[in-house]
Structures are given as structure tokens and as C-alpha cells.
Amino acid sequence: MPTDTATATWLDSFLAHPVAAAVADGLARGKSVNVRGARGSSAALLAGAAACERGDRVLLVVAHLDEADDALDDLGCFEGLHAERFGALEVLPGSESVNLERLAERMDVVRRLAESPSAGRPEVLVAPIQALMQAVPGSEAVAAMSLSVSPGDTLSPGTLLGWLDNAGYARVDAIDQPGDYAVRGGLVEVYPIGATLEDPGARPLPQAPVRIDFFGDEVDTLTTVDPDATLGNAGVKVGRLGLVGGSAEELQKGAADEGGRCLVDLLPAGLPAVLHETAELSEQSKGYFERLTNPAGIFAPAEVFKRLVARPAAELSSFATGSAGGGALDLGASALPAFPRDAEAAVEELVDLAKEHASTTVLCGTEAEQAQLETLLRDQRQRQDEAEPPEIATAVQRLHHGFLLASPDGPPAAVVTFHELFHRHGLSRRVRRVFSGTSSDADAFLDLDVGDAVVHVDHGIAQFTGITTLRRKVGGPSEGQLRPTEYLTLEFAGGATLQVPVGQIDLIQKYVGGFEGKPPLSTLGGKKWRNQKEAAGDAVKDLARELLQVQAARRTEPGIAYPPDGPDHAAFAASFPFEETPDQLEAIAATQRDMEGPQPMDRLICGDVGFGKTEIALRAAFKAAHSGKQVAVLVPTTVLAEQHARTFTQRLKPFGFRVEALNRFKTGKEARVVLKALQAGEVRVIIGTHRLLSADVNFHDLGLVVIDEEQKFGVEHKHRLLALRLTADVLTMTATPIPRTLHMSMVGLRDISSLTTPPAGRRAVVTEVVPHRTDRTGAALQRELARGGQAYVVHNRINGLHRVAADVKADVPDAEVAIGHGQMGAHELEAVMMRFIRGEADVLVSTTIIESGIDVPNANTMIIHDADRFGLAELHQLRGRVGRSSKRAYCYLLLPPGRTVSEVAQKRLRAIEDYAVLGAGFKIAMRDLEIRGAGDLLGGEQSGHIAAVGYELYCVMLDQETRRLNHQPVVDVARCHLELPAAGNLPKRYIPAAKHRMEAYRRLTRVDSLPELDRVVDELKEAYGPPPAAAEEFIALVEIRLGAAQRGITRVKLSGPDLIFSTDPSRARSVQAAFVDAPGRVTVLDQKEVFYRPPAAYLEEVPTLLAVLRKLLVTPLRGEQPRPPARQSPPPTQGSRSAPVASR
């Protein structure tokens, strides 16, 4: 049944059409029919009508993979109809790996067909012809490739790990992307692909990583986890986890062992099939079969068609074809006319169309689109002032292709779609719920490996050689004991080594600086390091003052203070055809607050390519334009300017705002017309390259400047950008932030919004560095074209493009190959790009002109020649051109034949391969800085100081100096040292993985407030359980050091019967005041040290000493409140010398 009244009118009319009714009735009664004139989305609607009439399942076969997705959307027009896809595996048969997500989808269909051949409800199973050609494994193989896990199941950890290995999952230290699993003590964490997740009530849950907790050989609990949380996070209880996995070899073996089964064989004999465009099905199936290098497990097209026509079938086509009996029926559906690109002209033609048809319905994807259309129709009626304007119905319903439907006894009906009417193709995608967690961008700063250069805050630059366990004497004055303690071993100049306790890991940072190779090591105990730090400190003071002066200048300039959003803003937001990610919503809200505030906005939007930065810019642009202000959008390339111009025009023009582009595609005369209109205020949004920064560009009332990829503009443009910042709101967007931008954002000199959550359905791009082999690249192109996709081949030398294009043509003779580069004529280049965007070209061979701006969701394979010649950020941007849909994308980085790749280039290629996960922009930026050095990061002088002390220490120093100049408190916990007869540690049996253990130490030692410490400890407990006594002791020491640092204490030392607190002379009296009510004696010496002699019993045992220090230094800061329950520990184990601190 239709979903609403307006939809009911057009859909009921379609279903009542004699041919549609005959098809539905014939298939329901087991008769075959041949139908011509099935245009637009009518094929999917006929399949839905047959399923509703039959009350059971119908098979719809389509020729292309993306048509299956379209059909699923089209079938959403029916209420109570279930639609499901049987997808094709997106690899060439014969490959070693298999797409686990698509495999899970296929096996789920096979399993349900085996359990219940009849659906028992109206249902359409949509399958591309390639999916039916791929054999499905038998029941035994399906069982072996499936695993169901629920609390209470008998399943040993070893059995689970063995199954995951065989299923194609990768064992890692920490799960990071789908297909990973990790072992954490008695826990196993799995990041599943295509899994079935259910809550304890058997209700479906979104895809998420799952933590499996065992009790012996029994599954105790299942909970979802955040893969970006190093320690832990609150999860959702899972009642069942259904895993699927296997290799291509297992699939082929499973099919061969049982003689090979086609999905059609699993369907009941009387189940009808709807074949859309029989000729195209034949063509695509033959092309797919001929491209195979290994046909094992693949049915020939003739075998599949033989099975299909042996059952009741409706063969649909635009023209009369086919072999099915029952005579040919003519549905009489024809394609919509091509509407003009101008919105007003398109509405005029729509009205003319309505005059010639009995009924006209426009289907809109959202309510905002419906409101826009009704406004345009109302304006058109006012202009025409007709006595009886034709009736045009509107409905909120997604249909991919409209059509004109002839009626046997009257005028035809028209079903028009909003996106076809206004040329907004390709903007919709299917949204599925996915898990997304939070990530800390700062975590990218420390990814320490043996051999890396590090910075010790007190001693200088060294080489990290590993983690060593040594026995350290700890205990009270009366007796001590040797306790194993982990140390980080650092090697300095001359082979001198320093063992740094892991409790002081906050003193060590990974070196990132100005050397492309390895920096010179410092001399342990030498004066040079101290001098370098002092010089860097002086330079930092100067830079901080300079940066704050710019900030102060902005504060003195009054901002525009835009009014709050109204109904128009809500309508514009609703016109976004996708579902916003949580990060997008936060960034939009932050931008809105900035623009409504009294000071000019200067916000950076950092997000990986394709993560939705443009939509945030569009919301800001609409807010400015709606208030009568002008918007300048500055982009680095002409292609990107054209892309943005199309996007901004599509979204803003329906609201009456004029959008223009200014780039080399414009003739001199056209540019002068645009500039004149801009100065007169007629152009509300102008989009262009650095041309916008020219002196002859004058605005009527500029309110917002949007800068895309600022790092690509030269120094000569930066001064003009700085001037704009003082007068207008500025929104900067970047995918791989320049390090200075990154640093300024992180230390609070600039507002930042980070987009780390990928859009729904988005998957990481499979990235491989491979030798230059034509057979490998040819197979990659064949695979992409076999699934109906498109590909990029990047070659950054114009004189070699035609040779590369010829090689591509030789690899894939059937492919339509286009060539594009920056030296082509403006209109010629635009024509090439539009051919590729429209899908008229299969492969685009080009230079890096595609790096920014071209957005083709159907292009999901990229081959980059001579990848060693590209910068890391450039490779990241290029890779971002693929993977912009739910399809798995591939990026191949080709090594040059016959040329040695430099060590620096090898590092770049390893980094881009390692950081293939979604949202890796921050890590890419830091790795880029590490590889190429600081360069002209903050100017030549500052770069020298960064090289001397390392990027992270430089940032810390700049942050502290900025705080001092702003009169904000500076808590430098790293400067506070504890010299007490206690050590504490995080035992290996508590956190087995060394990487996780080091990260836990780092998180604990770097906290700068008690609430933050409590949060970290809570996460620690959640991830690994209650801390043992040694861990509790370490946490207590962290808490005491934090309390001391917040009081300005730099050292706490136990010397004989005295506790000595070292501090700054200005803080000595306030430190002394902390001991006023404490039993014992307090003395201040030289205004630098406070001596406290407590009763002797306080010092006899370590737990008592720590409890005393906590009460003196920490409890007052907590407001005399007890510690949070989450910090409590279980009673000490038997035989333990000292009880946990928290229980005292």
C-alpha cells in the first residue's frame, strides 16, 4: 500500500493500470509475460506490485550493481513490503581475499532461504545478474563460515581466535577498523564486518565493535566498545553476535564440494522472477564472464538464464524483446523530458507538462524539497496569473527515475522526481546505522616504536631502544623490598643510557622536528640541551605575544552578530539530502554560535576528505546571505571552484541567492560582468581561486570568507587573507591541516571543529603499495568495471598521459578512457570532467588536477603512477577522491620501474598505507611533519627552535606561555617529582599488551585535573577490571603529584623523619598553610622548602604515608568530599604486604 495520501494517488494509478495489473496477476498465478515500455523506475514498481499481489517473495534481476541499490529505494514506496538485496562479491573470482560485508549479506539470504523458502509476506529480493552467476556455498560450508556468540555459550577463547583467523580477521594490538580483533587479558575484542548484532531482547543493534568477556570456556558478557578509546568506554549489552567470514578459496571449495549451487536453485519452484532489460542483462553477464581469469565457482550466463526462464518470469524492457510466453504487453511508460537547468524555466516546463497530462505528481526526497517546490510553483502562478492553473501534486517520497505513463482510455499521467526536475542527481544515498565513537586527535602525537628519536624534557634528544624490567627497592624506612618495575631505555650521545621509570613517561615525547633523517642526540648531563630549551623559551615568548596581538586586534573589531536562525534556516538545513553525523551537528552548532557572537569568527573545520566539511560551509554561507551579507569562497583549484559552484548553486538558488564563480573558465568579459554585479551587491556568493584576492575584486558588503585548503595558497596571498580576518568572519576547511594550523588549534589560539565520524555507509579505502605491473593494474581496472564502477589513473607528467591512456585501453579494451590535465583549454577540460561525472567515461587518466573538487561516488578505484614523487598530504587528498560511497574502494600506489625509491619516499608510502583508516587526517599531518621536518612551519627562526627541542615540547612551551600572558593558571605536573619509598605500577597481568600499558601510563601521568584523573581511572576499570594493589598505589602517587602541582610544589621528598616540599618562594606560605591543622611540626627554610615532620607512625608503612599525603594535598582540592565510588578497590589479596590506598 502507498505510504501517504499524495503518494497513494500516483501509485494507485500505476497499480490500476491494465498492464501493471495484468503483470501482477499473471505472476501471482504462475504465468510468464513479456512487457515493453518499462521506463524509469517502473520495473521496480512492477516487481513490488507482483509481490503485494502474491503475498510472498518475488525475485527482481537487474543488470548493474548500483541498480540494485536504486531498486531498494524505489520499493520503499510500498507500505508493508520488505525489500532485500543479494549482492555480488566485489572481487574478481580467483583473488585471495573476499569482501566480508558482502559475503555476510549473501550468506544471510542463503541461510533464510534454507530455513524458510517462503517469505510469508510481500517481499522483493533484488539481485544483480553478476550475483546470481556467483555460486553460493552449500549448507555445511555456510555453517563452517558462520559463528553465533551469545552470553552463556560454551566457547573457549582459543576456539574463537582460531575461527577468526580462518575467517580472514587480522589480529592486532588494538582494534582500529572492521576486520580487526585483539586479545586483552581474558577479553577478546572484535571489530566485525557485516555481523548481526542483537540486544538481549533480540532487537537489532547498529554495527559496532564488540568485547567478549569469558568465564573459563563460557561466554560471560558481550558489550559494544569504542575502538578509539584506548582504555574503555561504557557499552551497550549485546544478546547475540552473528559473525560471518571466509576466504575466496573456501567459497569456491564450498561451492565445488556440493556441485555448485546457484541462488535460483534455492528458490521455490513457483517463485516468479522479474527480469529488467533482458538484453542488457545478457550483455553485462557475458562481459563479466569474459573478463574472468578463473571461472571456478561461476555459472555461465546461459546456465543462469536457463534457470530463470524455467520459472514464471516477467521480462521487462524499453522495447519488445525476450522469450517468455504469454504475448507482449505494452506498459506505455516513456522517459521524462530533459528539464532546463534554470530553476524557474524548469518549473515553467513542469507546468506545461501538467497541462498535457491527466495527473502530475512531483516526488520530493525531503519535506524541505517539497516546501521549495511549492514556493516556486506559487511564484510561477503569480507571474502567469492563469485563471485555472493545472493541478500539480507533491509528495515526500524517494523514487530514482520518473516516467510518463500512457493510459488506454485517457490522457497520460506524469510522475516527476525533484532531483530530475532540478538536476540534483547523485545526491542521495542509502543510510544505515553505524557505530561511531569519539577519538582524541592528540593521541596521534605519540605512536612510539623502538628506534624512534624521542625528547626527554630534562635531558634532551635520545633514541628509544625498548622497555626493560628492573627490580627497584621500595618500602618504608624500616624495611624495603625489591619490586619489578618497567623502564623506558633511552640512548644518548656517546652510548650513554638512561632508564626512565614508566611512571615518568610524561617526560618523554616522540621527536618531530626539522630533520628529514635522524636528529643529533644530546649529551647526557651536558649544558647544550638546557641552552637550547632556554633559547626556545625566549622565542616562544615572542611568538606568543605576536599571535595574541592578532587575536586582540580581532577582539577590538566588532563582529557582525548575526540574528538567530529562523524557519528559512530550518528549511535550508532540511534540504541536505543526507543524515548529518554527530560531528557535523556539533561543528554546525559551533559555527552558528560564532557567527551570532559579538566577535569575528575564525574557526577551522578539520575533517578527512568526504566527511562533510562543505555542508558546514553551506550552512554558514546561508546564514550570512540570509542576513544580506556577501560570502567569498576561496579554493585552490579551478576544478574545485567549479565543483563548489555547482553545489552552492543547487542548494542556494532555490532560496533566491545568486551564486557566481570566478576562475579561468570565465572569459574576460564574463569576469567583468561578475565583478560589477559583486560590487553592486547582486551576487550574494562568489566562489573562486586566488583570483578573488586580486585588487580589482570589490565587495558590496562582505560578511563571510570560506577558505578551502588554506595551506595551498602562497605566502603572497596570506597577507590578504590576514586582512580579511580582521574584517569578516572566517571559516577555514582542511583535510590535512598544516602543522601550524594544527598547533594553533590545539593550544587554543584558534577555534577548531574536528570531523572524525565517517558518513553512514562509508568504508576505509584499501591502500596498497605495489610494483609497476600491468597485469595487476589491469586486473584492478577489470574488477572495477565488472562491478559497474569507474576509475582514476593518475600520472603527473602531461607528456606521458596519452601513453598511459593507451596502456589502460590495452588492459581494458571495452573501457571508455578520458584524458584531463591543467593545460587543456578551460571549456575542453570542463567537458572532460563532466563526461566522467555523468558516467560517460569509465576511466579518467589525469594529472593531480583531480586532487581537490571532483566528486564521483561511482569511481572507487585509483591507480597512482610513480607514487614516490608525491607528498604525503597530496597522496591523502588524491586517495580521498575514491571511497565516497558505500562501495569498497581501492588505491594502488605504483613504484617506478628501474628507479630506486629514496628512504624519505619509502616512509611516506608506508605512512599512507598505514593510515588507511577513515578520519586519519590528523595522523597524516603529524607524520608528514615528522618525515619532511618543520620546514617554514613558523618562519625560519622558529623552525630552528622546533628542530632543537622537538615539535611537541615546543607546543607545550607555547601553550604555557600563552596561558601566562592570558593570566590563566598553568599546572605543570611534569615539573613535580616525588621521591618517596613507593613506586606502584600497572602489572602485565592487569594490562598484558605493552602498547596499551604504555598508553595507560601516558594517560594517567598527563592529566592536569582531578576530574580528568577520575575519568581515566573509570575507563581503566571498565577496560581491565578493578585495579590490583600495585596499580592502586600508582594511581595514588599520580593523584598526590597532581595535588602537589596544583599548589605549586615541584618536589615531595621523604628524608629521614621529614617530608620536604620544594616550591617557588612566592608559594611557600600557601604550602605551609596546608599543614596548619596537621599533627606534627612545620618549618619553612629559605622560602623554597617546607619541612613537615609528622608523627613517626605516619611513616612506618607506605600505604599510611600515601594516605596522609592524599589527605593533606588532595582532599582539600576535592572539597572535603569522599572519593567517587568508581575509584574504590577490592580488599587486598592474601599475602599482600600493603593494602590498596583507596581502602585506607
C-alpha positions, -999 to 999 in steps of 0.1 A, spaced: 0 0 0 12 36 -6 26 55 24 6 87 23 -24 103 5 -4 121 -21 17 91 -29 -15 70 -30 -28 89 -59 1 83 -83 9 48 -70 -27 36 -70 -30 49 -106 1 30 -116 -11 -2 -99 -45 2 -115 -30 4 -150 -43 -26 -170 -8 -38 -179 6 -34 -143 -24 -53 -130 -20 -80 -157 17 -85 -148 10 -87 -111 -20 -111 -116 -1 -132 -141 30 -137 -120 8 -144 -89 -9 -172 -109 24 -186 -122 22 -172 -158 51 -156 -177 47 -123 -195 68 -101 -218 64 -64 -212 77 -35 -233 77 2 -225 90 -2 -189 109 31 -184 122 48 -153 116 31 -120 85 13 -134 104 -21 -133 109 -20 -96 73 -9 -91 60 -38 -112 81 -62 -91 66 -46 -59 31 -49 -73 36 -86 -81 49 -93 -45 20 -75 -30 -5 -94 -52 12 -127 -45 17 -120 -7 51 -137 -9 86 -133 -24 95 -121 -59 130 -121 -74 140 -89 -93 171 -92 -115 190 -61 -127 220 -56 -149 241 -33 -128 252 -33 -91 240 3 -85 206 -5 -100 201 -29 -71 205 -1 -46 182 21 -66 155 -6 -67 157 -10 -29 150 28 -26 121 26 -52 105 -3 -34 102 19 -3 71 34 -20 51 4 -8 40 1 28 43 -33 43 67 -45 15 101 -59 26 130 -54 1 163 -71 4 195 -72 -17 215 -103 -27 248 -86 -36 277 -96 -58 311 -102 -43 332 -71 -53 364 -90 -62 374 -109 -92 370 -146 -86 404 -161 -82 415 -134 -58 428 -144 -23 406 -121 -2 368 -116 -2 346 -87 9 333 -100 42 305 -75 44 291 -86 10 297 -122 19 277 -118 51 248 -103 31 248 -132 7 251 -159 34 223 -143 54 200 -146 23 211 -182 18 205 -191 54 170 -176 55 161 -193 22 172 -227 37 152 -221 69 121 -208 52 118 -210 14 85 -190 16 88 -154 30 52 -155 42 49 -117 34 52 -94 4 89 -93 -3 112 -85 -33 147 -100 -34 168 -77 -57 199 -93 -73 223 -81 -99 229 -107 -126 266 -110 -115 254 -120 -80 234 -149 -95 263 -161 -115 285 -164 -84 279 -198 -68 268 -200 -32 283 -224 -7 265 -255 5 248 -258 39 279 -274 55 302 -246 42 277 -220 54 277 -235 89 315 -236 89 317 -199 78 292 -187 104 296 -183 141 269 -172 166 281 -160 200 257 -153 230 262 -150 268 262 -184 283 275 -202 252 302 -228 257 331 -214 236 367 -213 246 388 -182 237 411 -205 217 383 -218 196 371 -182 189 405 -170 180 411 -199 156 377 -192 139 386 -155 135 420 -163 119 404 -187 94 376 -162 87 400 -136 74 402 -114 105 435 -98 114 449 -100 150 462 -66 161 472 -50 194 442 -26 193 412 -29 171 411 0 147 389 -9 117 365 -36 106 381 -69 103 404 -65 133 404 -85 166 425 -81 197 431 -100 229 432 -80 261 438 -104 290 407 -125 294 388 -103 269 386 -106 231 376 -75 211 362 -80 176 355 -53 150 331 -73 129 322 -69 93 287 -75 82 278 -90 115 244 -95 131 241 -77 164 211 -81 187 203 -68 222 192 -91 249 156 -87 237 166 -99 202 162 -64 187 188 -54 161 217 -31 171 238 -9 148 271 -23 136 298 -19 164 329 -34 178 321 -60 205 340 -70 236 336 -107 246 343 -115 282 349 -151 291 345 -171 323 367 -201 317 353 -217 285 320 -199 288 310 -166 272 302 -143 302 291 -110 286 291 -92 253 292 -54 251 299 -28 224 331 -8 227 346 24 212 376 14 191 391 49 196 390 47 234 424 33 245 412 23 279 375 17 278 341 33 275 305 25 285 290 0 260 256 -15 252 249 -50 262 247 -75 233 225 -105 234 238 -122 202 267 -116 178 264 -134 145 298 -135 127 305 -145 91 338 -150 74 359 -170 50 383 -168 21 377 -170 -17 393 -204 -16 367 -216 10 339 -202 -10 350 -220 -42 356 -252 -22 322 -249 -5 306 -245 -39 325 -273 -56 320 -298 -28 282 -297 -34 283 -294 -71 279 -257 -71 246 -241 -63 230 -211 -79 208 -190 -57 180 -195 -82 181 -232 -73 173 -224 -36 141 -206 -45 108 -224 -45 97 -237 -80 68 -213 -84 86 -182 -72 84 -157 -101 113 -136 -114 112 -101 -129 140 -96 -154 147 -59 -161 161 -51 -195 168 -87 -208 192 -75 -235 213 -55 -210 213 -85 -186 227 -107 -213 253 -81 -223 265 -75 -188 266 -111 -178 287 -120 -209 310 -91 -203 315 -102 -167 321 -138 -176 346 -130 -204 367 -108 -181 372 -136 -156 407 -151 -152 395 -180 -132 358 -191 -138 358 -215 -108 326 -211 -88 309 -190 -116 279 -201 -136 279 -192 -173 252 -167 -184 233 -194 -203 231 -216 -172 216 -187 -151 191 -176 -178 180 -212 -183 171 -214 -146 154 -180 -146 131 -186 -176 122 -221 -163 100 -204 -137 73 -178 -141 90 -147 -154 82 -111 -165 108 -99 -190 107 -61 -189 124 -38 -214 120 -4 -231 113 -23 -263 98 -57 -272 123 -84 -266 125 -117 -248 115 -153 -250 88 -155 -223 54 -167 -234 20 -151 -228 23 -124 -255 38 -89 -254 22 -62 -232 29 -25 -237 31 -6 -204 34 26 -223 59 43 -199 82 68 -215 111 89 -202 107 123 -188 117 153 -209 151 170 -202 142 199 -180 162 232 -183 189 238 -157 174 271 -146 150 265 -118 123 290 -129 125 277 -165 122 241 -152 91 250 -133 76 266 -164 82 234 -183 67 213 -155 35 234 -156 34 229 -194 38 192 -189 9 192 -163 -14 208 -189 -9 178 -212 -14 151 -186 -44 139 -166 -24 139 -134 11 152 -125 29 143 -93 63 155 -82 81 133 -57 105 151 -33 132 135 -12 126 156 19 99 180 32 123 209 26 124 200 -11 86 198 -11 84 233 5 109 247 -20 89 233 -49 56 246 -36 72 281 -32 84 280 -68 50 269 -81 33 296 -61 57 322 -76 51 309 -111 13 311 -107 17 347 -95 38 355 -126 15 338 -151 -18 348 -133 -37 320 -150 -74 316 -143 -72 278 -139 -36 267 -135 -30 229 -139 -30 209 -107 4 195 -96 5 172 -66 36 168 -45 46 140 -21 76 133 1 88 100 -15 121 88 -29 120 75 -65 151 73 -86 136 78 -121 103 93 -130 82 84 -161 52 94 -182 26 66 -181 2 63 -211 -35 54 -203 -56 33 -226 -87 54 -220 -74 90 -214 -45 114 -212 -13 100 -197 -1 106 -161 33 121 -152 55 110 -123 83 135 -119 112 134 -94 126 166 -77 162 156 -85 154 151 -122 134 183 -123 163 204 -109 193 183 -120 203 172 -85 214 137 -95 235 115 -73 229 134 -40 210 106 -22 224 75 -7 210 47 15 216 54 51 223 26 75 230 29 112 267 25 121 286 28 153 308 58 158 329 67 187 350 96 198 387 100 191 414 121 206 433 139 178 462 145 203 467 107 206 483 108 171 513 127 187 526 96 205 530 64 185 563 52 198 584 24 182 618 10 190 645 31 172 624 63 172 640 96 183 625 109 215 628 140 236 633 138 274 621 171 288 651 174 312 679 157 293 673 162 256 671 142 224 677 104 226 669 72 209 642 49 223 657 14 225 629 -5 243 612 -13 276 631 -31 303 620 -46 336 643 -40 365 639 -46 403 636 -15 423 638 -12 461 607 3 476 591 4 511 592 23 543 623 34 562 624 4 584 624 -22 556 622 -23 519 615 -49 492 626 -54 456 597 -49 432 598 -54 394 594 -20 377 593 -12 340 617 14 325 619 30 291 655 28 279 669 59 262 703 61 245 720 94 243 752 106 225 783 85 232 762 55 240 751 68 274 718 52 285 691 64 309 664 42 324 632 62 329 605 47 351 572 43 332 557 64 359 576 93 344 565 86 308 550 121 306 586 134 305 592 117 272 578 127 238 583 114 203 607 137 184 591 155 155 612 184 142 632 198 114 654 169 104 644 146 75 668 120 88 676 114 125 684 143 147 717 145 166 715 130 200 720 151 231 749 146 256 735 133 289 743 158 316 756 184 291 747 221 291 737 223 254 702 210 260 695 235 287 707 263 265 685 251 236 655 250 259 661 285 272 666 299 236 634 281 225 616 295 256 626 331 247 615 326 211 582 312 223 575 342 244 580 365 214 558 343 192 530 340 218 529 378 221 527 382 183 499 357 180 479 371 209 483 406 194 465 393 163 438 378 185 435 411 205 431 430 172 402 408 162 386 413 196 387 450 193 369 448 159 332 444 163 317 413 148 285 411 127 265 393 153 240 375 130 205 370 143 193 336 155 182 310 129 145 311 117 122 289 96 142 296 64 173 283 80 155 251 91 142 246 56 177 250 42 191 225 67 163 201 58 173 203 21 205 185 30 198 151 14 220 131 38 218 124 75 243 146 95 270 129 115 272 138 152 305 157 145 288 177 117 260 187 140 285 199 167 305 218 141 274 234 127 262 245 161 297 259 170 298 279 137 263 292 144 274 304 179 305 320 165 285 339 139 259 351 164 286 362 188 300 398 191 335 390 178 346 379 143 346 342 138 379 324 130 371 287 130 389 258 115 369 228 103 393 198 101 379 166 86 390 138 63 381 141 26 344 133 21 335 138 58 311 167 52 330 199 56 313 215 26 279 212 43 291 232 73 304 259 49 270 259 32 251 264 65 274 293 73 270 308 38 232 306 40 232 323 74 254 352 61 234 355 28 201 354 45 212 384 66 221 404 35 258 398 36 281 385 9 301 353 10 335 347 -6 346 310 -10 383 307 -18 395 274 -32 429 264 -46 420 249 -80 397 258 -109 382 223 -108 373 226 -72 358 261 -78 335 246 -105 325 217 -82 317 241 -53 298 265 -77 276 236 -88 270 225 -52 263 260 -38 241 269 -67 220 238 -63 214 245 -26 212 283 -25 194 292 -58 160 278 -48 162 304 -19 168 333 -42 205 338 -38 227 344 -68 259 323 -69 288 330 -93 322 315 -99 354 335 -108 381 314 -124 399 308 -157 369 292 -172 354 327 -174 363 350 -203 375 385 -195 341 399 -204 322 374 -183 346 381 -153 340 419 -156 302 413 -155 305 392 -124 328 417 -107 304 445 -114 274 425 -100 295 416 -70 303 453 -62 267 462 -67 256 435 -42 237 415 -68 259 385 -63 255 370 -28 281 342 -30 312 343 -51 334 312 -55 369 314 -70 406 307 -68 433 332 -57 418 355 -83 394 366 -56 423 381 -37 431 405 -66 429 442 -61 401 447 -86 377 424 -66 355 447 -45 326 436 -23 294 455 -16 291 441 20 314 411 27 304 391 58 319 357 55 351 342 39 353 305 35 388 292 28 392 256 15 427 241 19 444 273 31 479 256 31 478 255 -7 479 293 -10 512 311 -14 528 335 10 518 364 -12 481 355 -5 485 351 32 487 389 39 455 395 20 438 366 40 451 382 73 434 415 63 402 397 56 403 380 90 402 414 107 370 425 89 349 394 82 340 360 97 364 334 85 357 296 82 387 275 71 384 239 59 412 214 56 416 177 53 453 175 62 459 206 84 492 223 80 511 218 113 509 255 123 472 254 119 470 222 138 492 235 166 473 268 169 440 249 171 453 226 198 467 252 221 436 274 219 448 302 196 421 293 172 387 276 174 385 241 158 359 216 149 371 182 140 350 158 119 361 122 128 329 103 123 325 89 87 292 94 69 268 64 70 280 35 49 315 49 43 344 25 45 381 28 46 400 27 13 421 -4 8 456 11 1 485 -10 -14 520 -1 -25 527 -24 -54 554 -27 -81 546 -13 -115 530 -44 -131 504 -41 -159 487 -74 -150 480 -62 -115 467 -28 -126 447 -44 -154 431 -68 -130 422 -39 -107 406 -19 -136 387 -50 -148 373 -56 -113 361 -20 -110 344 -21 -144 330 -56 -137 310 -41 -108 298 -12 -129 322 14 -114 347 39 -127 384 45 -121 411 72 -119 446 67 -132 469 95 -120 501 103 -139 517 136 -131 535 143 -163 514 157 -191 537 144 -219 531 108 -207 493 109 -203 485 96 -238 509 67 -234 493 58 -201 458 61 -216 469 37 -244 481 12 -218 448 14 -200 430 8 -232 451 -23 -238 443 -36 -204 405 -29 -207 396 -27 -243 359 -21 -236 366 9 -214 358 45 -224 390 64 -215 392 102 -210 422 124 -205 424 156 -184 452 180 -174 456 216 -164 470 228 -197 438 220 -216 415 248 -226 390 258 -200 359 245 -218 377 214 -230 387 204 -195 352 211 -182 338 189 -209 361 160 -200 353 164 -163 315 165 -169 318 133 -191 334 115 -163 310 129 -136 280 118 -158 294 83 -162 301 86 -199 337 77 -194 349 47 -174 385 57 -167 399 92 -162 436 94 -169 448 127 -155 474 147 -136 468 158 -100 442 183 -112 416 159 -97 433 162 -62 405 185 -50 370 190 -61 359 162 -83 332 141 -65 321 109 -83 307 83 -58 308 57 -86 346 60 -90 362 36 -65 395 25 -79 426 48 -82 460 39 -96 488 64 -89 519 61 -111 553 70 -96 537 74 -61 571 81 -46 572 115 -63 541 128 -43 540 144 -9 521 126 19 493 152 21 490 151 -17 486 113 -17 460 116 11 440 141 -9 442 120 -41 431 89 -23 401 109 -9 387 110 -45 376 74 -41 356 57 -13 329 83 -14 300 58 -14 292 25 4 313 5 -21 347 -8 -11 373 14 -27 409 6 -37 440 28 -41 472 14 -57 504 33 -53 527 21 -81 565 21 -76 586 32 -105 603 5 -126 640 7 -127 644 35 -102 654 33 -65 630 48 -41 645 72 -15 643 65 22 621 95 27 597 84 0 595 49 15 585 65 48 557 85 30 544 54 12 545 34 44 526 61 63 498 65 36 495 27 37 494 25 75 469 54 78 442 40 55 416 42 83 388 67 80 395 101 96 433 98 96 439 135 87 455 145 120 478 115 119 487 122 83 496 158 92 518 148 121 535 120 101 541 145 72 558 169 97 579 141 111 590 130 76 597 163 60 607 183 91 593 216 103 603 235 72 589 270 73 564 260 99 565 293 118 592 310 99 629 302 97 638 313 132 610 293 149 618 263 128 653 262 142 639 261 177 614 234 168 643 213 154 662 219 186 636 208 212 610 189 191 576 199 180 556 186 210 578 202 236 577 235 216 539 233 215 538 227 253 560 256 259 539 279 236 507 267 253 521 275 288 534 309 277 500 317 261 483 308 293 506 330 313 501 360 290 463 355 293 467 353 331 454 317 332 467 292 357 495 269 345 496 235 361 529 219 350 526 184 365 557 172 347 578 196 369 566 179 401 588 150 412 580 125 440 609 110 459 590 86 481 595 49 492 567 39 468 565 31 432 534 13 421 529 1 386 504 -13 361 512 -50 362 515 -70 329 489 -94 342 465 -64 345 473 -49 311 491 -76 290 498 -56 258 528 -33 261 513 -7 238 481 -5 259 501 -4 291 523 25 279 492 43 267 476 39 302 507 52 319 507 82 295 470 90 301 474 88 338 506 108 341 493 136 317 461 145 334 461 181 348 429 180 369 414 156 394 381 152 375 401 142 344 421 117 366 388 102 378 376 98 342 408 80 332 406 56 362 370 49 354 379 40 318 408 18 331 384 -1 354 360 -6 326 386 -19 302 405 -41 325 385 -46 357 393 -34 393 430 -22 396 452 -45 417 471 -32 447 502 -21 427 480 -2 402 461 15 431 494 26 446 505 41 412 472 59 409 476 73 444 510 86 435 496 103 404 469 119 425 494 131 451 516 146 424 487 163 408 476 178 441 511 190 448 515 205 413 483 225 417 497 240 449 529 250 431 550 222 447 579 210 425 592 182 447 579 160 475 607 141 492 609 118 523 642 124 541 645 107 574 617 118 597 608 147 575 586 153 544 602 181 523 581 201 499 601 223 474 583 253 459 586 288 445 593 314 471 560 331 463 541 299 471 559 288 503 535 304 528 504 289 510 521 255 510 528 259 547 491 267 553 481 232 541 497 217 572 483 241 598 459 216 613 481 185 607 497 168 637 534 174 638 558 203 632 561 226 601 591 247 592 599 270 563 635 273 551 648 299 526 612 304 514 619 275 490 613 244 511 587 235 536 597 208 562 569 187 577 577 162 605 546 141 611 542 116 639 566 86 634 537 62 629 527 80 597 559 69 581 561 33 591 542 18 561 539 31 526 500 29 524 498 50 556 523 76 542 503 79 509 470 82 528 485 111 548 498 129 517 464 124 500 446 139 529 469 169 531 472 177 494 442 161 476 412 161 499 410 199 503 410 202 465 381 177 463 361 199 487 363 175 516 342 151 497 349 113 496 364 98 465 340 87 438 327 51 441 344 42 408 377 47 424 371 21 451 391 -11 451 385 -46 463 402 -57 496 438 -66 494 447 -102 483 460 -125 510 497 -122 514 499 -87 501 522 -65 522 502 -33 517 465 -27 513 452 -7 483 453 30 490 417 37 484 406 12 511 425 30 538 
